[in-house]
Amino acid sequence: MHTPEPARWGATLVGGMGPAWAAMEGLNRGLSAEFGPQGIRSVVIRSNGLIETDTIDVVFDLHSAAMGITREQFQSFIQNLTHRKRTTTVAEVANAAAWLASDRASGITGAVVNLTGGLLVD
């Protein structure tokens, strides 16, 4: 599963999606408990807005309009909240997913892997 940071961090203008994403993270823990004895793992990857995606264009446009700033200014605002001063890339999510699916991550289940670049620190 994949969730964005509003699953953990309350955010405006996301409607019911924040609680829905939090529920997905809770479901992950339940799936791990339920299916772990059969050797099935469940993991969530949590990232911040993936700026290469069409979906984030809509989200950033909505937020920037509500704040009365340009999309570029909003993107910069979000990036500056992270420790790395940039958002996570689709490639980083894919790399994490490949590693998590591998035997090298066989001890991980029921966890949320944090790829927010320090926006959230668990």
N, C-alpha and C positions, 0 to 999 in steps of 0.2 A: 504494500500500500504506500501511497504518497500523500503527505499532508503539508500544508504551508504553516508558517508560524502563527497565524491566528488560532490554530488548534490549542495553543498554549498561552498565547498573549492576546488579551482582549483587544479588538480593533474595531474602529467605527466603519460604517459603510460596507460591512460584509454580511449583514442580515443574519440569517440563521446558519450561515456556512461555518462560522467559528465553532459553535456548539456541535455541528455535524462532523467537522474534522476532529474535534476532541472525542466524539463518540467513536470515530474510526480508530483512534488510538486506543480507546478502551476496548473495542472489539478485538484489536490485535492482542491485547493481554489475555482476553478470554479464549481466543483461538489457540494461543500458545499453550495455555493450561489444558484445553480440551484435546488438542491433537499432538502435543509434545510427546506423550507416551508411545505414539505410533511413529515417532521419528520425523514428524512434520513440524517445521519451524514457521513462525510468523514474525515478520519484522516490518516496521514502518520507517520510511525515509521522510524526514521533515526538512524542507528547504524553505528559503525565502522565494520571492517572486522570480520566476525564470523568464528573464527579459527577452529570450529568443522565441517565446511562444506567443501565439495570437491572443490567448486568453488574458495574459498579463497586460496586453495593450488596452483591452477593455477596462480592466481593473485600474490600471494607472491613469487612464483618461478620466474615469469616474472620480478617483481620489484627487487628482490634480484640479479638476473643475471645482470640486467641493472646497478645496483650499484656496482657490483663486490664483493658482500658479500654473506654469506650463508643465507638460508631461515630463520634459527633460529635468525641470527643477524638482519635480516629485521623485523621479528616479534617483537623482543625486541625493535628495533627502534620505531616501531609503538606504542607499548604498553607504552613506555616511553614518548610519546607525550600526553598521556591522564593524567588527574588529578589522576586517580585511579591506574595508572601504569599497567593496564590490559585492554584487549578488552572486549567488550560486549559478553555475552554468548547467545546461542540460547534460553536457558531457560528464560533469562531476557527479550528477545524480546517476547517470548510466554506469559510471565506473564503480560507484558505491553499490549499486544494485548487483552488478556482476560479482563483486567481491562477496557481498552478503549471500548470494546464491551458491557460492563456491564452498568447498569443504574447508577452506581456510577460516571461514566464519561459522563453522558448525556449532560452536558454543553459544551463538547469539540467537535468542528467541524471546519473544514478548517485549522486545526493546523498541525504543524510538531512536533511530540514528539521526543525530543532529547535524544537518548540513546548512545551517543558517549563517555560517561564517562569523559567529559570535553575536549575532543579533539577539539570540537567546543563548544563555549559558546554563546548561543543566548540571 
